C-alpha cells in the first residue's frame, strides 16, 4: 500500500478506502470513536497511569474511510527484532460485516513483510469469530489463550515464511519434523510417509435416507460397528499427524455412551466418515471426521457439518464439543464459521489441541461472550449469572 491508499470497494466517490495516517490521527480517532466501536465490551478500569508507556518502535497506522469520512483504523507497531504486533483494529458497527477487514489484511501483511519482519502477532477476544476467522484464513495460527484485563484473549501468530509455519505444525503434532524445520527445532528429520493408496471400500447400506451433499456426495447414517470396521481399514490413508504411541494397551474398557456415526460416499464408495458420541448430560462430542486425500479441498467438511449438527440437536443436546490440532486451520475455519467458539487449548495424546464449543441456544453463546469480555451481561445471561442490575 502506498501513500495514495487502497480501494476497499464500493465505488470511487463514496466507496471504502484505507490510507496511511499519523499516530496522532489514529489516537484522536480512538478517543472519538472507541465508545461506539467497543462500547459493549467489558474492560478492567485501571487507575491513573503510574508509568510512562514504553517506546513503540516502528509504527504502522491506517485509517479506514467511507468516502472522506474516517470510520475505522488499524494500528500496528514493532514488538521485537522479529515481530510486528497488530495492536488495534476498529470499524464503526454500521460498516462492519462488509468484508473491509478481510480486504485490508493482505495489504497490511505485505507491508510488514516488505519492512523485513518475520512474525506478525495479534490478540483478540476468544469468541470474536468475526476477526478470528479472516485471520486464520490469512494463515495466522492459534498459539495460546491468556486471561487479561479485557477478558479471555486468543493469541495468533503468522509466520511470514514457510519454515516458522512448519515448526508450529510440528509443535502441535499436526506434522512430523523434516528438513530445514527439523534443523531449526534441533530435532531429527523424519520424512513424512506418503499415505497409502487405499483399496476402494464399497458404501454399505445405512439407516434411513441419505443426505445429499451435492456434487455426487452423500452422507449416510450407519451403525457404529459398520463405521468402525471401515475406520480401521482406511485410518492409515487419512492421518499424517504424530500422536503418542503408548507402549501398552489400555487396561480399562471405554465407558458406554450413545454413539452417532455416518459415512461419506461418492459413486458408491466410502470416501470419509463422521463419529460423534455423548460427552455429558448436555453435550455431544464430535470425535472424528475424516476425508480421503483425493476428496479434500471441495468444501465437503462445511457441507457435512449442518446435517450432523441438526441430528445431534434432535437428540436433545444443548452443546457440541470438539478438539482439533491447534494449527489445523482447514478444520478450525469451517467450525468457527458454523458458530463454534474457541474455549481452550489442551495437550493430549495427539498434540496441542484447540477446544471448540457450539451452543444451539443463545444463553450459553451469550455466556461465552461474557466470559471472554466481548459483551456485557444483559437479559437472560445476566439473570443466569446473578448479575442483573437492580
N, C-alpha and C positions, 0 to 999 in steps of 0.2 A: 504494500500500500504506500503510495507516495503522498506528497503534501496536498494533492488535489482531492484526496479522499476516495471512497469506494462506493459504488452504486449498489444498494441493497434491495433494489426493486421498487416497483410502484409508479414508474414514470419519472420523467426528468424534472418536472416542475414541483410537484407536491409529493414525490416519492421519498423513499428512505435512503439515507447515505450515512457513512461513517467517515469522520475526518480526525486527523491528529489535533489534539488540544493541549494546552499547557496544564501542568499540575494544578496551578491555581484555579483555572477554569473548572477542572474536574472537582476540586474541593468546594468551590462555590456552588456547583450543581448538586453535589451531595447535600450541602447544607439546605438547599432549597427544595429538593425533591425526595430525599431519603424517606421521609414520613409517608409519602404517597406510595412509594415502591415497596418498602419493607415494613410498613406500619403494623401488619398483622402478626409479626414475629415476636418472640419472647427473648429479650437480651438482658443479661445481668447489668445493672446500672452501677458502675464504679463511682467512687467519689472523685474529687478533683485530682487531676494529674499530679503525681509527685516526682516524676522523672521526665526529662526531655526524650522524645522519641529518637530511636537510632537513625542514622543516615540511611536513606533509601537506596543509594547506589543508582544505577541506570534505571530510568523510568520510561514507561510506555503508556500514554493516555490517549484514548479515542472518545470523541463524542458521537452519539448516535442521534441523527436528525430526521425529523419528518418535515420535508421542505427546508425551511430555515429555522425551525423550532427544535431546540435541544430536548430530546425525550428520553435520553439514557446515556450510558457511558460504559467503558471498560477500562480498568486501570491495572497495570502490572508493574512490578519492579524487580530488580535483581535481588536474589536471596543469597547466593554464594558464587564461587567461581565457575560452577557448572549450571546453576539453576536460575530460572526466572519464575516468579511467583505471580499467578493471576489472582490478585487480591480482591477485586471488587468489580462486579458487573451488575448493572441495574437498568431496567426498562420500565417505563410507566405502564401500569396494568392494562390500559386501553390499547396499547400497542404490542402486548405480549401475544404469544400464540400465532405469530405470523412468520416464523422462521428466521427472524432477524439475527438471533444469536448463532444459529447454525450456519448462516451465510457469512457472518463476520469472523467466526472462529478460524477457518482455514487461513484467512489473510493475516490474522494475528500470529498464528503458528509459523507461517512463512517469514514474518518479520523477526520472530525470535530466533529462528534457525539462521537467517542471514546475519543476525547480530552475533552468532557464534555460540549460542547456548546448547547444552547437551540435554537438559531436562526442563520440563515445564510442569509446575505443580499447582494445585488448587485445592480448596476445601469447600464443601457445600453441605447444607443440611441433609442428613442422610435420607430423608423422604422427598427431597426436591427433585423428582424424576424429570421435570421439565428441563433442568440443566444437566443432570447426570447422564441422561440418555444421549444427547448430542456430544457430550464429552467422550463417552465410551465409544460411540460410533466414529469419533475422530481418532481413536487409538489410545486414549487415556486408559490406565489400568487402576483398579481399586488397590490401594496399598494400606488401608487401615481405617479404623474408626477412632475418634477421640471425643471425649466429653469436655466441653469448654464453656466459656461464659454465654455463648449463644445457643447451647444445646448439644445435640449429638451430630457431629460432622463426619463425613466420609472424606478421606484423603485420596486424591487422584494424582497420578504422575504419568506424563507422556515422555517416553524416550524418543528423542529426535534422531536416533539411529537404531538399526535393527538389533545390534548387539545387546543393548540395555533391555529392549523388549524381550529378547530371547532369554536373558538372565532372569527376568521376572517370571516367565513361564516355567523355568527350572525351579525357582524358589517356591512356586505354588504347587509344583508336582504335575503340572499340565503337560510338560515335555521333558525329555531327557537332555542332559548337557552334552554338547558336542562342539568340536571346532573351536573358534575364537571365543564363543560364550563360555565353554568349559575352561579355557585358558584363563580368562579374566576372573572366573569364580574360583580358580585353584582346584578344579575337580577333574577327575579322569574323563576323557572324551568317550562318549558312548554313541555309536552310530544308531540312529533311530531305526529300528527294524521296520521293514515295509509290512503293512498289514497284509495278511494272506488274502488271496482272492477266494471268497467263499464259494462253495458249491451252491447252486440255486436251491432254495427251500420252498416247496410249494406252499401257497397260502392255505391253511386248513380252514375247515368250517368254523363258524363263530356262533355267538349268542345274540340273537336279534338282528336287526337290519344294520348294514354297513353305513358309515358316514362318508359321503363323497367329499374328498379333499381337493378336487379339481386336478386337471392335468393327467387323469388316468389313475390317480392315487385314491385309496380307500383306507378308512380306519375301521378295524373290525374288533369288536369285543370278544374275548376268548377266556377260557378257564385259565387259572393260574398255572396249572400243570402243563398246559399247552404252550403258554408263553415261556415257561422256564426251560422246557425242553429245547425250544428254538434259541433262547438266550444262550444256553451253553454251547450250541452249535456255532453261533455267529459272534460270540463275545470277542474272540481274538481279532476278528476282522474290523471291529468297530473302535476299540480303545487303544490309544498310544500314550496314555498318562502313566506316571510312575507312582505306584502305590506301595505301601509297606507289605512285604512278603513275610507273613507270620511263619515261624518255623514249626508251629504245631497247630492242629485244627482246633476249633472252639470246643470247649468242654460241655457247653450247655446248648440245648435246643433253643431256637428263636421262639419268642412268645407268640401265641396265637392271636391274630388280629385280622379283621376283614381286609381283603386284597382286591384290587381292581386292575385288570390287565387288558391291553389292546395290542394288536399287531397292525403294522402299516404295510399295505400291499400295493404292488404295481404289476400289472399284467400277470396276475395270479401267482406272484412270487412275494415272499416276505422281504421287505427292504428296511424294516425298522420295527420299533415297539415302544410301548409305554407301560410302566408299572407304578401304581400308587398303592398306599396302604394307610390304615388308620394310625395316627400318631398319639392322639389322646381323645378325650370326650368331645372336643370341639374341632379338632384339627386333622386334616388329611395330609399325608406326606408324599410328595412326588419323588419316588425313589430313583427312577431310572427312565431316561428317554434316549433312544439311540437311532441313528440312521446309517446305513451303509455308505461309505465314502462317495460312491458314484451318484448318490441321491441327495447330497448336501448342497447348500447354496441355492436352493429353489424355493425357499420360503415355506418349506413343509412344517418346520417346527412351529412357526407362527400360526399355521392352519390347524395343527393338531391341538394346540392349547385350548381354544374355545369349547370344542365338544367334550374334551376331558374335564375341564373345569365345570361345565354345565352338569356333567354326570356326577361329579363329586358334590356339587351344591345340592343336587336332587337327593343324594344320600343323606343329607342333613347336616353337613359340616358347615361351620361358620368361617373357618380359616383353612388356608392351604400353605404348607411349608415346603421349601426345597433347599438343597445345598448344591453348590457348583464351584469348580475351581475359580478362585478369585480373579484369574486372568482370562477366563473363557468368555470373552465379550460376545461371541457368536450366540451364546445361550442367554447371557445376562440381559442383553438389549431387548430381545423379544419378551422376556419375562417382565422386565420393568415396563415395557410398553403395554403389556396386558394388565398392569395395575399392581404387580408385586412391588414391595418396598424392601430396601436393604435393612436388615435388622441385626447383623453381626458378622464377625469374622471368627472362624474356629479352625483349629488344626485337628485333623483326624487321620485315619489310615490312608486316605487318598491325597492328603496335602493340605494346603491352606485354602479353606473353603469360605465362600460368601454365603450367608444365611439370608434367604428371602422369605417374605410372608405376604400372602394375599388375603384380604378380608372381603367377604361377599357383602357385608353390610357396611354402613357408613360409620358406626360407632367406633369400631376398632381402627378403621382407617383414620378417623379424626384423632383418635388416641395416639397413633404413631406420629402424626404431625405435631401433636402437643409435646410428646416426649422428645422429639428432635429439635423443638424450638421453632419450627416453621410457622406454627399458628398458636394463637391464644386459645385457652379452653373456653368454649361458649356452648350454650344449649345442652344437648343430651350428654356430650362428653364431659362438660363441666359438672353436671349433676352426678355422673358416674364416678367422677374423681373427688366429689365433695368439695368442688371449687366454685360453686355458684356464688355470684355476687349478691349479697343481701339486698 
